[in-house]
Amino acid sequence: VQLQASGGGLVQAGGSLRVTCAASGRTFGNYVMSWLRQAPGKEREFVAAIAWGGSTTYNVDAVKGRFTISRDNVRNTVSLQMNSLQPEDTAVYYCAAARSENRRRLGIYDYWGQGTQVTVSS
């Protein structure tokens, strides 16, 4: 599986952005898809995940109900809609695929996208 993230950019605080990850390969549906982010000088952190059937998991402390993850198993895409963005959301956002929910929970990802920069100005 190859992952290609897009949709990042510069937005003012309070604004919205949608980042999307396009996956190649016929086994996209087998993977739990996640978004993670890494801010300058900080460790990479989990943001959200979605299983093939649509069940979702969020880092509640990080997103506070502002972000929504979704996937399209026909188009092989996973998206993260980000609303009410704040400067602390500034980071490189990565999509990643894990073969199982257990691996996802352990932070073991099998494939990574290249990352897309999201910058929120105050």
Protein Blocks (a to p, Z undefined) as FASTA:
>chain_A
ZZddehiacddehiacddddddedjklmmpccddddddehiacddfbdcdfkopacddfk
lnnopaccdddfklopacdddehiafklgccddddddfbfklmmnopafbdcebiadddd
ZZ
